[in-house]
Amino acid sequence: MIRGIGVDVVDVRRMKEMLEEKGDPFIGKVFTESEIAYCRGRKQPHEHFAARFAAKEAVSKAIQTGWSGTFRWKDVEVYNEPSGAPRIKLFNETAVTLEGCTLHLSLSHTENTVVAFVVIEHK
């Protein structure tokens, strides 16, 4: 049974500007250490930060609590399977809220835009 769906679109150039303007304080607030290491290890880190940001936003929309609920940026971590497929790992209250659920994530991007789509499935 589908419990929620969420989608988000991020402008890659805007993310690059945000990273340049806000720097490490912004990165440390939004992304986990694993996400930071992954993104910084890529040729165009801002594109990967944009994808992870979009995925976190899509999860928040799928949960349907918005930012007034218990959702926190670092409670959602995006990682890649060896095949390259993106996956979501949950922590803290978000993990408790979605216990027994499977999250499906799809990411797509161009040079300018990232789209993240999340489906929360309750078994």
C-alpha positions as CSV (number, residue, x, y, z in Angstrom):
1,M,0.0,0.0,0.0
2,I,1.3,3.4,-0.9
3,R,1.6,5.7,2.2
4,G,2.9,8.8,0.4
5,I,4.6,10.2,-2.7
6,G,6.8,13.3,-3.0
7,V,8.6,15.0,-5.8
8,D,11.1,17.9,-5.8
9,V,13.0,19.8,-8.5
10,V,16.2,21.7,-7.8
11,D,18.0,24.2,-10.0
12,V,21.6,23.0,-10.1
13,R,23.0,26.5,-10.6
14,R,21.1,27.7,-7.6
15,M,22.6,24.9,-5.5
16,K,26.1,25.8,-6.7
17,E,25.4,29.5,-5.7
18,M,24.1,28.4,-2.3
19,L,27.1,26.2,-1.7
20,E,29.5,29.1,-2.6
21,E,27.5,31.6,-0.5
22,K,26.7,29.5,2.6
23,G,29.6,27.0,2.4
24,D,30.4,24.5,5.1
25,P,27.7,25.7,7.7
26,F,25.0,25.0,5.1
27,I,26.5,21.7,4.0
28,G,27.0,20.6,7.7
29,K,23.4,21.4,8.5
30,V,21.8,19.6,5.6
31,F,24.0,16.7,4.6
32,T,25.4,13.7,6.5
33,E,29.1,13.0,6.7
34,S,28.8,10.2,4.2
35,E,26.9,12.4,1.7
36,I,29.5,15.1,2.0
37,A,32.3,12.7,1.4
38,Y,30.5,11.2,-1.6
39,C,29.6,14.6,-3.2
40,R,33.1,16.2,-2.6
41,G,34.6,13.1,-4.3
42,R,32.8,13.9,-7.5
43,K,33.9,16.0,-10.5
44,Q,30.9,18.4,-10.1
45,P,30.0,18.2,-6.4
46,H,27.2,20.7,-6.6
47,E,25.3,18.4,-9.0
48,H,25.4,15.6,-6.4
49,F,24.5,17.9,-3.5
50,A,21.6,19.1,-5.6
51,A,20.4,15.6,-6.1
52,R,20.6,14.7,-2.4
53,F,18.9,17.9,-1.5
54,A,16.0,17.2,-3.9
55,A,15.7,13.7,-2.5
56,K,15.4,14.9,1.1
57,E,12.8,17.4,0.0
58,A,10.8,14.7,-1.8
59,V,10.9,12.5,1.3
60,S,9.6,15.4,3.5
61,K,6.7,15.9,1.0
62,A,6.0,12.1,1.0
63,I,5.8,12.0,4.8
64,Q,3.2,14.8,4.6
65,T,4.3,16.4,7.8
66,G,6.2,19.3,6.2
67,W,8.9,21.1,8.2
68,S,6.6,21.5,11.2
69,G,6.8,17.8,12.0
70,T,9.7,15.7,13.3
71,F,11.6,15.6,9.9
72,R,15.2,16.8,10.0
73,W,17.6,17.1,7.1
74,K,20.1,14.6,8.4
75,D,17.5,12.1,9.2
76,V,17.5,11.2,5.5
77,E,20.7,10.0,3.9
78,V,21.0,9.3,0.2
79,Y,23.6,6.7,-0.8
80,N,24.2,4.6,-3.9
81,E,24.2,0.8,-4.3
82,P,27.2,-0.6,-6.1
83,S,25.1,-0.7,-9.2
84,G,24.7,3.1,-8.9
85,A,21.0,2.9,-7.9
86,P,20.2,5.6,-5.3
87,R,18.8,4.5,-2.0
88,I,17.5,6.2,1.2
89,K,18.7,5.4,4.8
90,L,16.6,6.9,7.6
91,F,17.6,8.0,11.1
92,N,16.1,9.2,14.4
93,E,12.4,10.2,14.5
94,T,12.0,9.9,10.7
95,A,13.1,6.2,10.9
96,V,10.6,5.6,13.7
97,T,7.8,7.4,11.8
98,L,8.5,5.2,8.7
99,E,9.2,1.9,10.5
100,G,7.9,-1.0,8.4
101,C,8.0,1.1,5.2
102,T,10.1,0.9,2.1
103,L,11.2,4.0,0.4
104,H,11.7,4.0,-3.3
105,L,13.8,6.8,-4.8
106,S,14.3,7.9,-8.4
107,L,16.7,10.7,-9.4
108,S,17.1,12.2,-12.8
109,H,19.1,15.3,-13.8
110,T,20.4,17.4,-16.6
111,E,23.2,19.9,-16.4
112,N,20.7,22.4,-15.0
113,T,17.9,20.5,-13.2
114,V,17.6,17.7,-10.8
115,V,14.3,15.8,-10.1
116,A,13.7,13.5,-7.2
117,F,10.7,11.2,-6.8
118,V,10.0,9.2,-3.7
119,V,7.3,6.6,-3.0
120,I,6.7,5.4,0.6
121,E,5.3,1.9,0.6
122,H,3.8,0.4,3.8
123,K,3.9,-3.4,3.8
